Amino acid sequence: MKLFIIGILSGIISGMGIGGGAVLIPSLVFFAALKQHQAQGVNLIVFIPVAIVALIVHIRDKNVDFKYAKWIILGGVIGAILGSILAIRIESDSLRRYFGIFLLFIGIYELFKRK
């Protein structure tokens, strides 16, 4: 049941555009006893259907400028490959620590950003 609740919370936050991984990864590490690498892998698999639904909604609402999208997609694919190679070479505890620091910086940024 706790995995179902984690999935619902992650999906809601993903749908809001915040990034469900910010909830899903720590939740899987702390409440489902997964290693950081496993939690990040689950997050990537979960991201695919959520991203497809979000993309369909945004295309339908004409919120996608395809002129810019191709460059972002190219950069994202290259970044995903490099990030995956880097992540498998980092120890699980260190990766968890780096992810926590990343979330801390994102939280501070969101707290102080100007609208």
Residue pairs with C-beta under 8 A, 6 or more apart in sequence:
2 31
2 32
3 32
6 23
6 24
6 27
6 28
6 31
6 32
7 24
7 46
9 23
9 27
10 20
10 21
10 23
10 24
10 27
10 46
11 20
11 50
13 19
13 20
13 22
13 23
14 20
14 47
14 50
14 54
15 50
15 54
17 54
20 43
20 46
20 47
20 50
21 40
21 43
21 47
22 103
22 106
24 39
24 42
24 43
24 46
25 36
25 39
25 40
25 43
25 99
26 39
26 99
26 100
26 103
28 34
28 38
28 39
28 42
28 43
29 35
29 36
29 39
29 96
32 39
34 42
35 92
36 92
36 93
36 95
36 96
36 99
37 87
37 88
37 92
37 95
40 87
40 95
40 99
55 64
58 64
87 95
90 98
